[in-house]
Amino acid sequence: ILRREFDFDTLIDEMIVPPARRVSAVQRVLSDFGYGQIKATGTVDRDTQDAIEQFERARKLPVTRQITPVLMRELTVMAGRPLD
């Protein structure tokens, strides 16, 4: 049996503040698909939150304005490729 050890502190940190690489990927996909003229800065700013909200509303998702597992899944499906 293979056992994996998880670094729960890192997992929690990434849920609260996603890594810049993930934020940049989300920003690129949102911009590529017309959800705002946002730049891939790696920082969640107001424009990024607005684009996330537009996407969430268009896809009839709960509006969080945050990078959530649901958002990542939906963007991955739309992009047709992994985002990270």
Salt bridges, closest charged atoms under 4 A:
GLU14 OE1 - ARG22 NH2 3.75
ASP50 OD1 - ARG65 NH2 2.99
GLU53 OE2 - ARG57 NE 2.91
GLU53 OE1 - ARG65 NH1 2.53
GLU74 OE1 - ARG59 NH2 2.98
GLU74 OE2 - ARG73 NH2 3.81
ASP84 OD2 - ARG22 NE 3.35
